[in-house]
C-alpha cells in the first residue's frame, strides 16, 4: 500500500498563531499527519535532543516553557525519543536563544539539526579558503531551490537543503565545482554518542579499579594473612593506624573522581525535585565514605576509641555500579549497524543518461547514487541494482524484489511499472525515470521506521529508578528520625548511660544508628537486581540457541500475547522442492524429464534448480542409465511466464499457465484442475509443453519446517495467539497457514504494510512479537514489542531484532518467551528480596532490638549486611543457570 501525500495550503495571517495551531490540530485529530510549510521568510525549524526528560509531568512543563519563548510558534516534544521539534520565527529568536531558554527551565539540550532534513546534501570544499566561505554561502542562499545553508568554516564543510522539484545535489555540486566540492558522509550522531558513553564508563571503571583493589587488599585480604598484614595496625597518631590512612588515600579518588558522575546526576535530579539511581548511589557512598572519614578523625584524637571504617564499601560499590553501567551500555545492541546495512542495499553508483532537447542521447555517465535527482533517466543493466525508486519508461526484465517482499521470486517489469531502490535487475535492460530520491526512497523510509521503532523502547532499568523515587526519601527520613530519636532520648535520659559504648557520647551513638540505617539501605542490591538477571539469562539463552540482545526484550517478551510469523524462511524451510509430477499426454516420463532438465538448466529462476534435481531423480526411477545431455537451441526467457527453446527440432516451453496461453497452448480441463488443486495446497505449478501440447507438470512447494504445527499448538495452549504475515499471494498463504495450524493470515503485504499491521495490533492492547528472517522483515521486527529474528536469515533482520534464534529453530520461540518469563520472575524476586532486606534490616539498624537484646548494628556491620544483600541478589540471578527448556513442550 502506498501512502498518499497531499499538499494542503491554508491561508493564514502570520500573527494568527492560535488559528494556525487549531488548523493543524484539527487535521491531526482526523487521523492525518501534517508537515508544516509556512512562509520561508518567517519560519524555521530546529530539532533538539533533551537529555533529562524522563516522565510526562516534565514533558508538559518543557512544552509550556517553550511555548512562552518569544518567537516560538510551535513545539513538539517526544518523550520516547527525548527529542523536540521547534517551529520558530528567525526574525524574533534563534536556536541559541531557544537552547538558553531550555537551560533556564532546568533541562539540558543539544542542537541536532536546523531546517528540513528531508532533502540535503553534505559537501567538502577542498579548494576553498576561509575568505571564500562567506561569498559561497551568499551565492548558495540566492541559488534556485536552495532552502538553507549551514557551514563549518574551519573544516570547509557545507550542508545545503534544497527543494527536489527545483534543484538537486548534482546541480549544487556543479555550482561549487571550482571550489573542489565533493560529497562526504557525516558521522552518525547517535553512534558517536553511544561509543563515547561506553568509553567513558569503561575508563571510569578501570580508574576506580586501580584504586579500589588496594583498598580491598588493605581492608579484607592482608589482615587475614598474618604476619603480612600486621604492619597495617601500626599507629600513626593515637588510635589512627597506617591501614586507615592508606584506605582513605586510595578511596578518595574513587569517591570524588570515578564517582563524580553520580554527584552530577544527583544534583540534576534534585533540581527537578525527583530522585533516581544516582541519588541512591550518592547517598549510600557518601554515608560510607564520610562516616569513615569521621572514624579517621575520631581515632586520631582519642586514646580509647575503636571504630571500624568501611572505605572499601564505598570504593567497591562505585566500581561495581560503574561496571554495571558499562555493561548496560554495551548491551543496548548495535542498532545503527542494521540501519547502515539497510542503507548499503542501494548501489554506490548509477548510469545516468543525458538527452538533448530533441530527446537524442548525448552521453551515459556513471555517477554517485547520492547525486541522482528527481526525474533523471537511469539505465539499469542485467545484474545491476536499482539505485532509487522510479518508473520504467523503456525495456523489459525480471526484477528480484526479495529484499523488499521477502519472496524468492522475480517479477516482470515493463513500461509503466514501478521499481524500488535496492532490488536487482536480472536479465534485461531497463530505463527508469526517478521519482523518489534521497531520504524519500522506500529504503530510506524503511531505515526511518527501524530507527524510530528502536528509539521508542524504554529500558528495563527504569523500574529501579521509579522505585528509588520513593525509596530515597523514605530512607533519608528514616535515618534522620533515627538520629533525632536516639539523640533526644539520650539527652533527656530515657535510656541508661551504660547503653552508650565506651569512648562515645549520646550524639555519636545516635549518629552511628543513623548512618547504619543509610548504609544498610544502600542501593547496591537494588541496582544489581535487573542487570545481573539479564546477564545470566542472556548467557543461558545463548547456550540454548536464543540470543537476547537487551533488557527491553526481557521486559516485554514475557507479556507477549500474539506472535506474528513471516512465511518464507520462517515458517517454511525457504528451499522450494518438487512434491508432485503428473503426465497429461502420451509423452513418456523420461522425455518430459529430459525436456525439463535441458530447458531449466539454463534458467536462474528459484524454481529451476528443484525442478532439474527432481527430474533427474525421476529419470533414474524410470530406468534411465545415462545423464540427460540434450542440446537446447533458441533458448529464450519469457519474463513472468517461464522459459523455452528447441530440443531435437521440438519446441519446448516450461512455465506457468500464462506462458501457455500466450503461445496458444491448449489448457485442458485436466490441466486446469491440477493447477487449481496445487494452488489450494500452496504449490506452484510448472508446466512442460512439447510441440504445442502440455506433456506434464511439476508441483513445487516450499514446505513448512518440521515441528511447526506442534509449536503453534503449544503457543495456543499457553494462551498466545498466532498470525501469519507474508507478501505471498492469498491462496498460497492460506494453504500454508492451514497446514501449520494458524487461523489468521495477512497476505500480499509489503514491508511498510507489515509494520503498519504490527502497529495496528499493538493499538488493540496486544503485546506483539514478530518472527522473521529477511530484510523485508527488519522494520516490522523493530516495530513489534519484541522482534525475533531467525539466525539463518539476513544480518539486517538479526541486527534489527531484540532476540535472535541462533539455531534457526522455531522451538526457540517458545524457549525465548519462557526464558523471559522466568527472568522477569527472577528480577521481581530480586527486587522483593532487595527491598525486603532493607525493610527488615533498617529497623534493626535503627536500634529497635538494642533496648531488649542489646543487639546493635554498627555501621561497619551494616555495611557487611548490605554486601550480603547484594551477594544474595547475585546468587538469586545465578539460579537462572539451572533453567531448562519447557518440559511440556518437549513432550509435545
N, C-alpha and C positions, 0 to 999 in steps of 0.2 A: 504494500500500500504506500502510495507516495503522498507526502504531506503537501497540501495546497497552501501557498503563501499569498496573501492579498495585501496590497499597498493601500491602506485606508488613510485618506487625507482629511483631517478635521480642521477647519479654520478656527484659530484660537487667537485671542489677544495675548501678547507676550506677558502681560502683567496679571492676567486672569488665571493664576496658578491653581486655585481651587477648582475651577471648571475643568482645567486641564487634567487634574488628578481624578476628578469624578468621571470624566470621559474614559480614562484608562481603566479605572476600577470597574466601570460598567461593562466594558468589553471583556475584561478578565473574568468577571462574575458569570459571563455567559459561556465560560469554558474555553475561551480562546487565549492564546499567548500574544502579547503585544511587544513590539520593539518600538521605542520612541525615537522618531526622527523629527526634531524641531529645527528651527532656523539655525543654520550653522554659525551665524554671527553671534548668537546669544546663548548657545547651548554647547556644553562639553560634558563628557562622561569620563569618570575615572573608577578603577577597581582597586579596592584596598583589602589587605589581609589584616584581620583583627585577631590578635593572639590571645587575649584574656577573656573572650566572651564564652561563657560556659552554660548558661541556663536562660530560659525565656525572659525572666524578670530583667536581667541585664541587657538582653536584646532590645526590649521595649525602651529602656532608659537611653540606650545608644541611639535608637531611631528618633526618639523625641529630641535628644540633644542635637542630632544632625539637622533635624527639621528647623531648629531655631537658628542655625548658622545663616548669616546674611548672604544671599545669593544661591543657596542650595534649593533646587526645585523639587527634587525627589530623591529619597534614599531608601534602598532596599538592602536589608541585612539578612544573610543566610547563616543561620545558627550552625547547620551541619558542616558547611564548607568553611566557616569562620571567615567569610568574605563579605564585603559590602560594595554595592554599586551605587555611585552618587552622580546624579544629574545636576549640573550647576551652571550658572551664568558666569562665563570667564571675565566679563567686564566688572563683576561685583566681588568675586572671590577667586582663589587659586587652589591648586592641590596642596600647596604648603600650608595655607591658612586652614584648610579642612583638616589636615593632619594635626595641626596645633590645637584645633577645637576638640578633636577626639582625645588628644592627650589631656586637655583640661577637664574633660568629662571623667577621666580615670582609666582610659584604655590605651593600649599601645597599638599603633597601626603602621603598616608598611605599604608603600605605593606599588601596586602590581603593574598597572598599565594605565595609559591615558588614551581616550578615543575609542573608536570601534575597531576591535581586533580581527573582525571577520576577514578583511582584505588588507594586508600589509606586507611589505617586503623589507628585508633587512640587508643592507649593503655596507661594504667596507670600501673606503676611498683610499687607494694605495698612493695616488699621485697628488693628493690634495694637501695643502698646507693649512696651518691653523688659521691663517688670514683669509683663506678661501671659504671657510666653513660658513661664515655669516652670509656671504653672497650666494652660496649654494642653497642655503635654507630659504632665502628670499625668493630665489628663482623657482625652487620646488613649490613653495606655497602659492605661486602665481600660475603654476602649470595646470593644464586642464585635467580635471578628475582627481586631483590630489586633495585629500581631506585634512591631513595633518602631517607634520614633520617633527621628528624627535632626533636630536643629535648628541653625540658624545665627542666633543671637540678633541680631547686628548687622544682617544682611541681611533679617531677619524671614522666613526661609525654613524650610520643614519638609518632610521626606521621611517618608512613612508607609508601612510594609509591612503587608500585610493578607492574610487568607485569603479567596479569592474566593467560597467557598461560604457565607460568613457575612456578609460586607460587601463594599463596593466603593468606587471613587473618588467616585461621586456621593454616597453616604451620608456619606463623610468630608468632602466639600466642604460639604454641608448642615450637618454638625456644627459646622463652623468659619465658617459664613456670617456671623455677627455680627462676626467679626474681618476681614471683607473678603477672604476667601480666594478665590484664583483660581489656575488652572493655570499652570505655567511649565515650559519645556523647558530642562533644564540643559545646558550646553555639553558636547560630546563630549571626553572627556579625551585620547584618542589624537590627535584632530585638533588640539587645542590644543598638545599636546606637540610634534607634528610641525612646526607653524607656528613655535613658539618655537625649536626646534632649527635650522630653516632660517634664521630671522632672526639667530640667534646666529652661525652660520658666515658668513653674508653680512657682518655687521657686523665680525667679526674679519678677514675677508679685505680689506674696504675699509680698515680701520685699518692692516693690515700693508702694503697698497699705498701708503698715504700716506707711510710711512717707507722702504719698500723701493725705490721709484722713485728717490729721491735717492741712495740707497746705490749702486744700479746705475749711475746717472749719474756719480757720483764715481769709481767703480771701473773702468768699462768704456767710457763714452761720451766724457766730457770729455778723458781722456788721449789719445784718438785724434784730437782736434781742436785741435792746437796752432795758435795760442798761447793759445786759450781755456782750456785746462786746465793751463797752466804754473803758475798760482798754487797749485794743489793740492800742488805739490812744495816750497813754501816751508817751511823748517824752523822748528818751534816751539821744540824743545829737542833739541839734538844731532841724532840721525837721525830724530826724530819729526817728521812733516810735518802740514800742515793737513789734507790728504786723509785721513790715518789717523784724526785726531781727529774729523772730521766723520762719517766712516763709522761709527766707534764710537758716536758720539752718536745717530745715526739708527738704527743696528742694534739698540741695546739695548732700546727699547720693543717692537720686533718679537719679539726673543728671549724676553722675560720677560712681556710683556702679551699680545700676539697668540698667542704660543706657550705661554702658561701652561697651556692645557688639556692639552698633551702631557705636561707635568710631572705634572699631577694624574693623568692616565691611566696614566703610567708608575709612579707611586707605588702606585696601586691594584693594578696588575698584579704588581708586585714583592711587594706584601703577600701576594698569593695564590700567590707562587712560580711565576709564569708570565711570559711575555714576549709582547707584542703589537706592533702597528704603532706605538703611542705610544712604546714603549721604543726602537724603532729610530730614530724621528724625534728623540727627546730626545737619544740618544747621538750621532747624527750632527751635529745642530745645535750641541750643546754642544761637541763636539770642534772644530768650525769656529769657533765664537764664542770659546771660551776660549783656543784657540791664537792667535787674532787679538789677543785682549787681551794674551796673553804677548808677542806681537810688538810691540805698542804700548809696553809697559813696557820691553822689551829695547831698543827703538830710542831711548827717552827716556833710557837710561843708558849708551849706547855711542856712540863716535865712529866706529866702523867697521862695525857690524852692519847688514846689508842683508837684511831678511826681507820676505816677501810675505804680507800679511794676506789673509784671504778672508771679510770680513764680508758681502760680497754673496752668498756661497754660503749662509750661514746664513739671511739675510733672504729671499732668493729661494726657498729650499727651503720655509720655513714658509709663505710666501704661496701657492706652488703647491699645497701639500698642503691648505691651508685652502680653496682654490678647488675642489679635487677633492672634499673633504668636503661642501662646499655643493652641488655638482652631484650628488653621490651621494644626498643627502637629497631633492633636488628630483626625482630620477629614480625614487624609490620609487613614484611614482604617486599618484593621488588615490583610494585605495580607499574612503575614507569617503564620497566622492560617490556611489558605487554603492549603498552602504548607505542613504544618505539618500534616493535616488531610489526604492529599494525600499519604504522606509517611507512615502513620499508616494503610493504607489499607492492606499492607503486614503483615503476621502474625509475632509474635515475635520469634517463634521457628519453627523448621522443623525436620523431621525424616530422618536422614542420614543413608544410608545403606552401610556397608563396606564389600567388597568382597576380596577373596584371588586371587592369580594369575590364578587359575583354574575356577574362576567365582563362587565359592561357597560362600554363605552368611556367614560372620563371626559375624556380630553384627548389631543391629539397635540402633542408638544413637540419642537422642534429643539434638539438638544444636541451638545456637542463629542464626537467619536468616542472620545476618551480617557476620557469619563465613562460609557461603556457598561459595564454589569455583566453577569455571568453570569445567564442566564435572563430577560433583558429581552426584550420583544417590539418588534421594529423593523419599520417599514413602508418598503418599497423601491419607489419609483415607476419607471415606464419611463424609461430613460436614466440612472438613478442608479447609483452604485457600491455594492456590498455592503460595509458598513463592517467587519464582523468575521465570523468563521466561525459558522455556525449551521445550524439545521434548519428547512425550510419547514413552517409549520403552516397555511398558507392561501394560495390563489391559484395561478396557473399562468402561466409565462412562459419565454421563451428567455433564457438567460444566456450571455454571451460569456466564455468562460474562457481566451481566448488568452494572457492574462498568466500563466496557470498551466500550461496544456497546450501552448501554442505553436501550436495548430492553428486555422486560420481557419474555425471553425465554431461554431455556437451549440448549446447543449444544453438540452433541455426540462427545466424544474424544476417539480415539483408537490409536494403534501403528502408529507412524509416524506423528501424528498431533501435532501442536504447542499449548502450553498453556502459559498463561500470568500471571505474578505475581499479586496477589490481587483478582483473580477470585476464585469462590467457587466450590469445588468438591461436587457433590450432592449424588450419590447413588452407587458408585463403588470405587474400589481401583485402583489408578494409580501409575505407576513407571515412574518417569520423570528424564531425563538426562539434567542437567542445561546447558544453552547456554549463557545466559546474566545475569551477577551478578553485585552487587554494583550499581554504577551510570549509568550502561549501560542497565538497565531493562526498560521496557516500562513505568512503573510507575515513575521511576526516570526521564526519558526523558519528561514525562508529567509535572512533577514538574519544570524542567528546562524551559519548554515552558511557563508555567504560570508565573514563576518568571521573565523571560526575557520580556514577554509582559507587565507585570505590571511595570517594571522598565523603560520602554521606554516612558511612558506618561509624558508630560510636565505639570506642574501645571498652573492653570489659572492666578495665581498671577503674573506670569512673564510679563503679559501685563502691569501692573503698573511699573515694573522695566524698561521695554522698553520705556515707556513714560517718565520716570524720567531721562533717559539718555540725553534727550534733554531739559527737563523741568528745571532741576537743573542749568545747565549753564545759561539758559535764565534768571532765577530768580536772580542768583548771579550777572550777568552782569547788569540786570535792577536795582538792589539795588545799585551797585557801581556807575552807571551812575546817578541815582537819587541823591546820596550823593554828587558826584562831581559837578553836575549841580547846585544844590542849594548852595553849598559852593562857587563856582566861582561867581554865580550871586550875592550872598551876599557880597563877598569881593570887587567886583568892583562896587557895588551899583546899580544893575539893579532892585532891588525892595526896597521899603521904609523901614526904620528901625522899624516903628510901626507894621510891619508884624511879627516881632520877639517877641514871648511871653516873659512876664516879667521873669527875672531870667535866661534867655538863651542868647546865642550868635549865630552867623551865623553857626559855626561848629556844635553846639548842635542841632539847628533846622534841619540842613542837615542830621545829624546823626539820628534824630527821623524819618524823612521821609524815610531814607534808611532802618532802622530797621522795620518800618511799612510795607514796601514792602516785606521784608523777612518773617515777621510774618504772614501777610495775605495770603502769598503763601505757608504757612506751609502744608506739605503733608498729614495731618491727614485725610482730606476728600478723597484724592486720595487713601490712604491706606485702608480706610473703604469701598470704592465703591464695591469691589468684595466680601470680607468676610461677610459683613452684608447681602447682597443679597443672598449669598449662604446659610447662616444660616437660614434666614427666609424661603427661598424656600424649604430647607431640612425639616424644621418643618412642613410647609404646605403640602409638598409631603407626609410625614409620616401620616398625618391626613387623606389623601386621599388614603392611601394604597400604596404609592410609596416612598420607602426608597432610598434617593440619598446619596451615600457614599463619595462624594468628588467633588472638583471643576472641575476636568477634565471631569467628566460625564456631568456636565452642560455646559462645554466649547464645547463639541463635539456633544451632543445629538441633539441640535437644527439644526445641519448641516447634520443630517442623511438623506441619500437618498435611502438607501437599508436596509431593515430589514430581517434578516435571522432567520427563526424559526426552532427549533428542532421539531420532530414529537411527539414521545411518551411522554405523560405527559405535553406537552407544547401546541401543537395544539389539542391534544386528551386528553380525561379525564384521561387516564392512568389506567383505570379499565375495562378489557375486559368483554363483555357481549354477550349473545346469541341473535342473531337477526332473526334467522330463523331455523325451524325444518322441515325436509322432510322425508317421508316414501318411501322406494324403493321396498317394498315387501308386502307380505300378513300378515306379523307380525303386531299385533295391537300396537297402540301407547303406551299403558301402559307397554307392555312387553319391547319395545325398551327403554322406560324411566327407567324401573326397571333395565335393564342391564347396562345402562349408569351410573345410580346412584350407583349401587353396585360396579362397577369397578372403576369409577373415584373417589369415596370416599377414595380409598386407594392411590391415586396419589397426588403428591405435585406440579404438573405442574401448571403454572399460569392459564391455560385454564380449569383446572379440576373443580375449585370452581364454575365459572359461569355456566358450563355445568350441574353440580349437582343441583344448585339452580333452573335453568330453567327447568330441567327435573321434579323436584318436582312440579313446578307450572303446567306443562303440565299434570301430573298425576291427580292433583286435578281438572283440567279443564275437563278431560275426565271421571270424576266420581269416582276416587279412594278416599276412605274414610280413609284409613289407610296409615301409613308411610311405605316406602319400607325398608324391613329388610332382603334382600337376603344375604345368606352366600356365600362368594367367596372362592373358593379353587384354589390352584396352581397359586396364583397371581404372575404376572411377569411383570417387566418393560423392555420395548424394547427401548433402547436409540435412540433418534432421530426419533422414529416411533410412540410410544404410549404405551398402557398397555393392559394386557389380563389376563384371568383366566377362571375358570369354575363355572357356576351357574346352579344348578339343572341338573348336567351332560351335560349341554350345553356349548360349547366352545364359549367364547365371546371375541372379540377384539374391542378396542376403540382407534382410532388414525387416521393417515393420509393415503394417497394412498400408500405410500412406505411400510407401515406396511402391508397393504392388499396384495400387490404384493408379499412380502417376504413369506407370509403364503398362497400363491396361492388362494387368494380370488378373484373371478371374478369381474372385474370392468366393469359394463355395460355402454353403451353409455349414458344412462340417468344419471348415477352417474358422469361420466366424464364431461358432460355438466354442471352439478350442481357445481362441484368443480371449473371449469374454470370461470363460471359466478360469483361465490363467490370471487375468487381471483381478478377478474376485479373490484369488488365492495369493495376491501380491506378487505375481510372477510377470515378467516381461517376455513377450513372445518374439522370437527371432525366426522369421520365416525364410525358407530357401526355395527359390523358384528356378526351374530349369526349362529353357525354351518356352517361356510364357506360361508355365503351369507350375503351381505350388506343389513341390515334391515332399516337403516335410517341414517340421518346426521344432524349435528348442525352447523350452520354458526355463527362464533364468530367474533365480531368486537369491536375494541377499538374506540369508537365514538368521533368525534370532540367535543370540548367544545361548549356550547351554545353561539351563537352570534359571533363565529369565522369568519364566512363568512362576516358578516356585518363589522367586524373590518378590515379585509383585504380590503374590498371595500372602507372603509373610508380612509385607508392609501393610497390606489391608487388615491383617489380623491384629496389628498393634495400633490401629486407628489412623493410619496415614493413607490418604487418597493418592492415586497416581494418574498422571496425564501424559499423553504423548504429543510432542510438538515437532513439526517437520516441514520442510519445503517441498516434499514429495507430493504427488497427486493424491486426491482424496480417497480413491478406491484402494490404492496400494496401502495408504496409511491405515485405513480402517481394517484391512485384512491383516496387517502386521499386528495392530493393536489387539484384535480379537485373538490372535494366536498366542499372545503373551498374557492375556487377561486384563488388558486396560480397556476401560469403557468410554473414556473421554478423549477426544482427539482434536487437535488444531492442525490443519494441513494447509499446504500451499502458502507458507509464510516466509517472508524474507527476514533478515536479521533484525531490522527495526521493528517489524510487527511482532517478532518473538519477544523482544524486550518490552514492547508495549503490553503484550499479553501477560507477561510476568508481573508488570506493574499493576495491571488490572486485577489480577488475582490477589495481589498484596492489599489493594484498596478494600477488598472484601473482608479484611481481617485475618487472612491466612498468612502463616509463616511459610514461605515458599523456598524449596530447594530446587535448583536446576542442575541436571546432569547432562553434560555434553562433551564433545571431543574436538570440534572443528573451529576454524577461525570465525565462521558464521555464528558460533555459539558464544563467542567471547563477551559481547556486550550483554547478552541475556544472562550469562553466568555472573557478570558483575552487577546486573540489575536485581538479581534474586537476593533474598536474605542470606542464603548460603549457596555459593557456586561450587559444584563438584565436577571436576574435570577427569576424564579418562586419561591415564598415564600414557597410553599409546597414541593419544591424539596430538594435535598441534601444540607447539610450545606456547603460542599466543593464548590458546584456551587454558593451558596449565597455569600461565602467569596470571591470567585474569581471575582464576578461581580461588576460593578460600580453602578448599580441600581437594587434594589430588589422589586418585586411586592409582597407585603406582603399578599395580599388577594388572590393570585394565579388567578387573573382575568386579562385576556388578554386585556380588555378595558384599563387597566392601562398602557399598552404600548403606547397607544395614549396619555394618560394623561402625561406620563413621557416626551414624545417628546414635547408636547405643553407647559408643565411647564418649560422645558428647554428653549424653545424659549422665553417665557415671562421673564424668569430670565435673560437670556443673554441680552434681550432688556433693562431690568431694570439696568443691570450692565453698559451697554453702556450709558444709560441715566445718571447714577451716575457719570460716567467718564466725560461726557459732562458738567454736572452741576458743578462738582468739578473744572474742568479746566476753564469752562466759568466764574465761580465765581471769580477765580483768575485773569483771563484775564480782567474782568471788574473792580475787586477790586484793582488790582495792580496800574493802573493809578491814581485812586482816592487816594490810599495810598501814591503814589509818589507826590501828591500835585497838580495834574492838575486842580482841582477846586478851590484851595486856592486863586489864584490871582483874580478870578472872583466873587466867592461867599463867600470867607472866610471859606470854609469848609476844615477842616484838620482832618485826622485820626491819632491821637497819637497812639503809639504802643499798649497801653492797649486796645484802642477801636478796633485796627486792630486785636488784639487777640480775642476780642469778636466776631468780624466778622468771623474770622477763625473758632471759635467754632460754630457759626451759620451755616457755610457751612457744617461742619461735621454733625450737627444736621439735616440739610436738606437732606443730603445723607442717613442718617439712616431712616428718615421718608419716603423717597422715597422707600427704600428697604422694609419698613414695609407695604407698599401698596400691596406687594405680598400676604399678609394675606387675601386679598379680592379675590384671584384667585378662579375661578370656572372651573369645567371640561368643555371641548369644547361643546358649545351648539349644533352645527350642528351634533356632534357625538351622543349626547343624543337623538336627533330627528331621528337618523338612525334606 
